Amino acid sequence: MKNHLLGMKDRSRQEIEMLLARAAYWANERGVQSDALQGKFVANVFLEPSTRTRFSFEVAQKRLGAHVLNFAAESSSTTKGETVYDTLKTLESMGVEAAVIRTSENGLLQTLADKVNMTLVNAGDGTNEHPTQCLLDLLTIKQQFGRIQGLKIAIIGDLRYSRVLGSHLHALPTLGAELMLAGPASLMRDKAELPAGTRVVEVDEAVRTADVVMMLRIQLERHAGTLDMSKEAYHQAYGLTVGRAAQMKPHAIIMHPAPFNRDVEIASELVESEKSKIFTQVANGVAVRMAVLENLLNGGEKQWASSFKTANF
């Protein structure tokens, strides 16, 4: 039975905190090379476009000493009708030990996990989950505040189609955060999907009262149609405008999983403002993915246990 990272639903508080502590170590050791995955082959199977996730996984793999294979869907046998399962079995037969997979199909990794003898890492599946993005967000928050317990975290924007939110709906309550959601009613999650204690509020209240303001882009590629308002109108109604940002608590921070649309969900002036942690999130993506891969492929959890007990994080 292989270890996988399929989502945050099955991760305990201790498991999450242990991964974050190890990721914090790698964040502090930026640029350091390791031989933790020396000789292991890892394939990046991205069936959807990606910049940050794809490249940060590759940087993480190479920093850990792995041999990296990058799968290009447009030039692979999937264009001839080969299934993802058959692709993974082919890679497995060649001695590849792990696959990092991005797909538009919800729950695909869960259906494959027990059918292959290799480690699977979810790099985003449809509108379901994006666990490593969730973990790097958590690392960024913890670096800033030293904790997640008791923080008010507002997630604003396209909530219905966000796989990032899908992971945070499990992780944030597990770690004791107070979760607020805001955005257009047509893009809200069904109430049955929301964990107990989640508050649905107006955008201005969310921005004014949150410790963390996390903006999400409108995912037009997942919509049946287009926005029922102009980008300018959306920005004024639901975006983080300069005026709204002025209402934030003095210590509050701005986050965004990216890619971001300037002057739609976030004002261009705010992307690299003093409150913004957007590019810190990108940097933390490498550290988190190093921790995840090390844990899954090298039994890292056993090695970290003693240091985790005394980690100042």
Salt bridges, closest charged atoms under 4 A:
GLU17 OE2 - ARG13 NE 3.11
GLU48 OE1 - ARG163 NH1 2.96
GLU48 OE2 - ARG222 NH1 3.26
GLU58 OE1 - ARG54 NH2 3.38
GLU58 OE2 - LYS62 NZ 2.89
GLU92 OE2 - LYS89 NZ 3.08
GLU97 OE1 - LYS40 NZ 3.49
ASP137 OD2 - HIS168 NE2 2.85
ASP158 OD2 - HIS223 NE2 2.88
GLU178 OE1 - LYS152 NZ 3.78
ASP190 OD1 - ARG160 NH2 3.97
GLU193 OE1 - ARG189 NH1 3.17
ASP204 OD1 - ARG244 NE 2.94
GLU205 OE2 - ARG199 NH2 2.52
ASP211 OD1 - LYS249 NZ 3.34
ASP211 OD1 - HIS251 NE2 2.65
GLU221 OE2 - ARG217 NH2 2.58
GLU265 OE2 - HIS256 NE2 2.78
GLU272 OE2 - ARG262 NH2 3.76
GLU294 OE2 - ARG22 NH2 2.87
